[in-house]
Amino acid sequence: MDNFWPLNALLFSVWMGHYYRTQQLIAANLAQVAPPPEVPSAPTTPQDERTPSTPNCSSSDVSPESPPSSGSEKKPRKRFECPECGASVSRKFLLTGHMRIHTGEKPFACRLCPKRFADASNLRVHEKTHSPEKTFQCTHCEKRFALSIYLKKHVKRKHQKP
């Protein structure tokens, strides 16, 4: 059974080689029997007939028209509009989150304190405040913070004069 795969691989490669040689022979014979049709050098269309020729104009001076749409360009995305304020977003989940501004809904609750948030990412940031690791220390006092933004807010509120 160990020799089964190499034998199969050899037979497969012989068969594939035969297949490709056969395809090459068919293509060569077909080219002799029916040569490919000749393509006219300058296609004539009603557009060509309407365009006047300019004797002193080189082909590099003329900008070609844009080709017709192939359908491969991106379609504009559907927009989701807020019925309250008219704000428009690209995704339905973004509209759902935006609507919480108007409804006041805060479904994301901190497990360690009573604070609630309208957005899960804001909850994740808040949960870092409960972390014992407070790496950002104020240079004016001994207070430490888990997030640099909280340190900046602290300095602005407590140590800067208005």
NORQUI-V403299 format. One record per backbone hydrogen bond with DSSP energy under -0.5 kcal/mol. CO is the residue of the C=O (numbers start at 1). NH is the residue of the N-H. E is the energy in kcal/mol with one decimal. If there is no record, write none. Layout:
CO|NH|E / CO|NH|E
This chain:
1|4|-1.1 / 3|7|-1.6 / 4|8|-2.4 / 5|9|-3.0 / 6|10|-2.3 / 7|11|-2.7 / 8|12|-2.9 / 9|13|-2.4 / 10|14|-2.2 / 11|15|-2.7 / 12|16|-3.0 / 13|17|-2.5 / 14|18|-2.4 / 15|19|-2.6 / 16|20|-2.8 / 17|21|-2.4 / 18|22|-2.5 / 19|23|-2.3 / 20|24|-2.3 / 21|25|-2.3 / 22|26|-2.5 / 23|27|-2.3 / 24|28|-2.4 / 25|29|-2.7 / 26|30|-2.5 / 27|31|-2.0 / 28|32|-1.4 / 29|33|-2.2 / 30|34|-2.9 / 38|40|-0.5 / 43|45|-0.6 / 45|49|-1.8 / 46|50|-1.4 / 47|51|-1.2 / 50|52|-0.6 / 53|55|-0.5 / 54|57|-1.2 / 58|61|-1.2 / 58|62|-0.6 / 59|62|-0.5 / 79|81|-0.5 / 80|89|-2.6 / 82|86|-1.6 / 87|82|-3.2 / 89|80|-3.2 / 91|95|-1.5 / 92|96|-2.3 / 93|97|-2.1 / 94|98|-2.5 / 95|99|-2.7 / 96|100|-0.7 / 97|100|-0.7 / 98|101|-1.9 / 98|102|-0.6 / 99|102|-0.5 / 99|103|-2.2 / 100|104|-2.1 / 107|109|-0.7 / 108|117|-2.9 / 115|110|-2.6 / 117|108|-2.3 / 119|123|-1.4 / 120|124|-2.2 / 121|125|-2.0 / 122|126|-2.4 / 123|127|-2.6 / 124|128|-0.8 / 125|128|-0.9 / 126|129|-2.2 / 127|130|-1.0 / 128|131|-1.2 / 132|134|-1.0 / 133|135|-0.7 / 135|137|-0.7 / 136|145|-3.0 / 143|138|-2.8 / 145|136|-2.5 / 147|151|-1.4 / 148|152|-2.4 / 149|153|-2.2 / 150|154|-2.2 / 151|155|-2.6 / 152|156|-2.2 / 153|157|-2.4 / 154|158|-3.1 / 154|159|-0.5 / 155|159|-1.8 / 155|160|-1.0
